[in-house]
Amino acid sequence: MTQHSTYGDGSQLEGQEKNQLIRQRFGAVAGAYVGSAVHAQGPDLPWLVEAAALDGSETVVDLATGAGHAAYALAPFAREVIAIDFTVPMLEASEKQAQELNLTNIHFVEGDAHALPLMNQSVEVLVCRLAAHHFIDVALAVREWARVLKPGGKLLLIDSIGAEDPAVDEYVNEIEVLRDPSHVRNHSVSAWLDLLKQAGIEGRHQRTWGIHMDVPTWTQRQRTPAPNVERILHLFATATPEARSFLNIEQDNDGVYTFDLPAALITGIRV
């Protein structure tokens, strides 16, 4: 598929540079994400299947499929799954894994979340799991979801979320960018519901949970530079009580920081 990089806010050049950074970083660590326990074994995968409630007739889009774990979970229950990503090494690793799992109804397609290679009102279900925080223009991406979903079609969104408190929200996103400069923003639940409503998708917050992390594993998966890791550790050590509570920051007996990155499942219906 042709890769598109035109955005509704910010310059086209800025978007292209950010996209190139995403491709470079995730292309280099594609194998790590296929085997990542956070992505492959998260409790949200059964919740995703339950919320999808597929009957076997649906075309499902797994947008920004990454290592493909949402596609693998949903494929046995769908007519077909179109797994879209614009990082080719990720697609290649995911396609290989799908073959090993004997999942023959997943089609892997190169494409940009901001300009989906899909016709208007062409899919019944669209899934986006643990990826939307990388979107340059999230409002444009959400409008694309609304464009390709059939009326009454279902959205299933899972992503790390920001805080409703502006100071804590800024703190969380600072840490995320230090760890991975291709990160754009974790949005709060209320921000997500507003974005969906503006695009014509009636959203509902289904559940929130914490994705348990330790700083060494979390940063090594993205090959975070040592100075950035040191800055993250400093921010954890000096966190405000509000930030410490939001992330459930703790330090074990070996001095390793652990935390729970809040995530949410939000469903929506295209009106």
ABEGO torsion letter per residue (X at the ends): XBBBBBBABEBAAAAAAAAAAAAAAAAAAAAAAAABAAAAABAAAAAAAAAAGBAGABBBBBBGAEAGAAAAAAAAABABBBBBBABAAAAAAAAAAAAAAGBAABBBBBBBAABBBBBBGABABBBBBGAAAABABAAAAAAAAAAABBBGBBBBBBBBBBBABAAAAAAAAAAAAAABAABABBBBAAAAAAAAAAAGBBBBBABBBBBBBBAAAAAAAAGBBAAAAAAAAAAAAABBAAAAAAAGBBBBAAGBBBBBBBBBBBBBBBX
